Amino acid sequence: MTLLKCIGFIFLGLISLVIGVVYLLSIQRDCSTWVEHIQIAKNITVDVELTYSQRKVYGGHGLGWGGGDYKNSIKFNYNGVSYFHETPYIPIVIRLYEDAVYIIYHDRETYPGKITYKFYRSTTKGEFKEIMPSKFPKHIAIQNRWFTEVDNAERLIGLDPDKMTKARTTRIWYMIEGMQSIFIPQKNPVSIDFVKQYKEKYITNKQED
């Protein structure tokens, strides 16, 4: 019995050790921090510190494990206020309007394989509260960071409707107007007529409501 007990204790110890190692590995994170100079309003540019992290990935893409639990944060100072916000989402619009900072996030976590957007407004303390898309100032809802080859800054030069039908900005406009809230990447172009109407109503004439 003594030998069996020893073997049992050793076995339990090995299991505990494996579980402990797996747990320690699972909480390790890959993290990167950098600063971007972002124009939040005309003639106003701030240095925004961005941080991205996720659980560390072990092994290859197919056979590895880990990853997930994405965290993104922004931090900057403006007009005596320190702003900070952390979410799982990617900030793609950071703009100032009437002494409040407005943020739009690219959300690819809520609906797997699809995307949507989250809208936030700052408080006087530099914190952020989520708002309805319709409450976002419509004339500033134009992407100003996180451009890719598919949806790049050149699409937005002059806000030419012929070039914007696949841009993230126009998907955001759809959400603001309550027309669509979930998108499948690369499969949701917006009509040119809609872009023309939105631009004329809210950008050219700068009507916010």
C-alpha positions as CSV (number, residue, x, y, z in Angstrom):
1,M,0.0,0.0,0.0
2,T,2.8,2.4,0.8
3,L,4.3,1.9,-2.7
4,L,0.9,2.5,-4.3
5,K,0.4,5.6,-2.2
6,C,3.8,6.9,-3.3
7,I,3.0,6.3,-6.9
8,G,-0.4,7.9,-6.5
9,F,1.1,11.0,-4.9
10,I,3.7,11.2,-7.7
11,F,1.0,10.9,-10.3
12,L,-1.1,13.6,-8.7
13,G,2.0,15.8,-8.4
14,L,2.8,15.4,-12.1
15,I,-0.8,16.2,-13.0
16,S,-0.7,19.3,-10.8
17,L,2.6,20.4,-12.3
18,V,1.2,20.0,-15.8
19,I,-1.9,21.9,-15.0
20,G,0.2,24.7,-13.3
21,V,2.5,25.0,-16.3
22,V,-0.4,25.1,-18.8
23,Y,-2.1,27.8,-16.7
24,L,1.1,29.9,-16.5
25,L,1.6,29.6,-20.2
26,S,-2.1,30.5,-20.9
27,I,-1.8,33.8,-19.0
28,Q,1.3,35.0,-20.8
29,R,0.6,37.8,-23.2
30,D,2.2,39.3,-26.3
31,C,1.9,43.1,-26.0
32,S,3.0,46.1,-28.1
33,T,2.8,49.8,-27.4
34,W,3.4,52.6,-29.8
35,V,2.5,56.3,-30.4
36,E,0.5,57.7,-33.3
37,H,0.1,61.4,-34.2
38,I,-3.7,61.6,-34.9
39,Q,-5.5,64.7,-36.1
40,I,-8.6,64.8,-34.0
41,A,-9.9,68.1,-35.4
42,K,-8.8,70.8,-37.8
43,N,-5.4,72.1,-36.8
44,I,-5.4,69.8,-33.6
45,T,-3.1,66.8,-33.5
46,V,-2.4,64.7,-30.4
47,D,0.0,62.0,-29.6
48,V,-2.1,58.9,-28.9
49,E,-0.4,56.0,-27.1
50,L,-2.0,52.7,-28.3
51,T,-1.5,49.3,-26.7
52,Y,-2.4,46.0,-28.2
53,S,-2.2,42.6,-26.4
54,Q,-3.4,39.1,-26.7
55,R,-2.7,35.8,-25.1
56,K,0.6,34.4,-26.3
57,V,0.4,32.0,-29.3
58,Y,2.4,28.8,-29.0
59,G,3.3,26.7,-32.1
60,G,2.1,27.3,-35.7
61,H,-1.2,28.6,-36.9
62,G,-2.8,25.2,-37.5
63,L,-1.4,23.1,-34.7
64,G,-0.6,25.8,-32.1
65,W,-2.7,27.0,-29.2
66,G,-3.2,30.2,-27.3
67,G,-4.2,33.6,-28.6
68,G,-7.4,35.4,-28.1
69,D,-8.5,37.7,-25.2
70,Y,-7.7,40.7,-27.3
71,K,-7.2,44.1,-25.5
72,N,-6.7,47.4,-27.1
73,S,-6.3,50.7,-25.3
74,I,-5.8,54.3,-26.1
75,K,-4.2,57.0,-23.9
76,F,-3.6,60.7,-24.5
77,N,-3.8,64.1,-23.0
78,Y,-5.7,67.1,-24.4
79,N,-6.7,70.4,-23.0
80,G,-5.7,69.4,-19.4
81,V,-7.7,66.1,-19.5
82,S,-6.1,62.6,-19.5
83,Y,-8.1,60.3,-21.7
84,F,-7.9,56.5,-21.4
85,H,-10.1,53.6,-22.8
86,E,-9.6,49.9,-23.0
87,T,-11.7,47.5,-25.1
88,P,-11.3,44.3,-27.2
89,Y,-11.9,46.4,-30.3
90,I,-9.8,48.4,-32.7
91,P,-10.1,52.2,-32.8
92,I,-10.5,53.5,-36.3
93,V,-12.0,56.9,-35.7
94,I,-10.8,59.3,-32.9
95,R,-12.2,62.8,-33.3
96,L,-12.9,65.9,-31.2
97,Y,-16.2,67.7,-31.4
98,E,-17.6,70.4,-29.0
99,D,-15.1,69.5,-26.2
100,A,-15.8,65.8,-26.3
101,V,-13.8,63.0,-27.9
102,Y,-15.7,60.6,-30.1
103,I,-14.4,57.1,-30.9
104,I,-15.6,54.4,-33.4
105,Y,-14.2,50.9,-32.9
106,H,-14.0,48.1,-35.5
107,D,-15.6,45.1,-33.7
108,R,-14.7,41.7,-35.0
109,E,-15.3,39.9,-31.8
110,T,-19.1,40.1,-31.2
111,Y,-20.1,38.2,-34.3
112,P,-17.5,35.6,-35.4
113,G,-16.7,35.9,-39.1
114,K,-18.5,39.3,-39.3
115,I,-17.9,42.8,-38.2
116,T,-19.8,45.7,-36.6
117,Y,-18.8,49.0,-35.0
118,K,-19.0,50.4,-31.5
119,F,-19.5,54.1,-30.8
120,Y,-18.3,56.0,-27.8
121,R,-18.2,59.5,-26.3
122,S,-15.9,60.9,-23.7
123,T,-16.9,62.2,-20.3
124,T,-15.4,65.3,-18.6
125,K,-13.2,62.9,-16.6
126,G,-11.6,61.4,-19.7
127,E,-13.5,58.2,-19.5
128,F,-15.7,56.9,-22.4
129,K,-19.3,55.7,-22.5
130,E,-20.9,53.8,-25.4
131,I,-23.5,55.7,-27.4
132,M,-26.0,54.7,-30.1
133,P,-24.7,55.1,-33.6
134,S,-27.4,57.7,-34.4
135,K,-25.9,59.9,-31.6
136,F,-22.5,60.1,-33.2
137,P,-21.8,63.5,-34.9
138,K,-22.4,62.6,-38.5
139,H,-20.0,65.0,-40.2
140,I,-17.0,63.7,-38.3
141,A,-17.7,60.0,-38.9
142,I,-14.7,59.5,-41.2
143,Q,-12.0,57.0,-40.6
144,N,-8.7,58.5,-39.6
145,R,-6.6,55.5,-38.5
146,W,-6.0,51.8,-39.1
147,F,-6.0,51.8,-42.8
148,T,-5.3,48.6,-44.8
149,E,-4.7,47.8,-48.5
150,V,-8.4,46.9,-48.8
151,D,-9.7,50.0,-47.1
152,N,-7.0,52.6,-47.3
153,A,-6.7,56.3,-46.9
154,E,-6.8,57.0,-50.7
155,R,-10.4,55.8,-50.8
156,L,-11.4,58.8,-48.6
157,I,-9.5,61.6,-50.5
158,G,-12.2,64.0,-51.6
159,L,-14.9,61.6,-50.3
160,D,-15.5,60.5,-53.9
161,P,-18.6,58.2,-53.8
162,D,-17.2,56.2,-56.8
163,K,-14.3,55.2,-54.6
164,M,-16.0,54.7,-51.2
165,T,-18.5,51.9,-51.7
166,K,-16.3,49.3,-49.9
167,A,-14.7,51.7,-47.4
168,R,-15.2,51.2,-43.7
169,T,-16.4,54.8,-43.4
170,T,-19.5,54.1,-45.5
171,R,-20.3,51.0,-43.5
172,I,-20.2,53.3,-40.5
173,W,-22.6,55.7,-42.2
174,Y,-25.0,52.8,-42.8
175,M,-25.0,52.1,-39.1
176,I,-25.5,55.8,-38.2
177,E,-28.5,55.9,-40.5
178,G,-29.8,52.6,-39.1
179,M,-29.7,50.8,-42.3
180,Q,-27.4,47.9,-41.5
181,S,-25.4,46.9,-38.4
182,I,-23.5,43.7,-39.2
183,F,-21.2,43.3,-42.2
184,I,-19.4,40.4,-43.8
185,P,-15.9,41.5,-44.8
186,Q,-15.5,42.1,-48.5
187,K,-19.1,41.4,-49.2
188,N,-21.0,44.5,-48.2
189,P,-20.5,47.3,-50.6
190,V,-22.6,50.4,-50.1
191,S,-24.6,52.0,-52.9
192,I,-23.1,55.1,-54.6
193,D,-26.4,56.9,-54.2
194,F,-26.4,56.4,-50.5
195,V,-22.8,57.8,-50.2
196,K,-23.8,60.8,-52.3
197,Q,-26.9,61.5,-50.2
198,Y,-25.0,61.2,-46.9
199,K,-22.1,63.3,-48.1
200,E,-24.4,66.1,-49.3
201,K,-26.6,66.0,-46.2
202,Y,-24.0,65.8,-43.4
203,I,-20.6,66.6,-44.9
204,T,-21.1,69.2,-47.6
205,N,-23.9,71.0,-45.7
206,K,-22.5,69.9,-42.2
207,Q,-25.8,69.0,-40.7
208,E,-25.1,67.0,-37.6
209,D,-28.6,65.8,-36.8
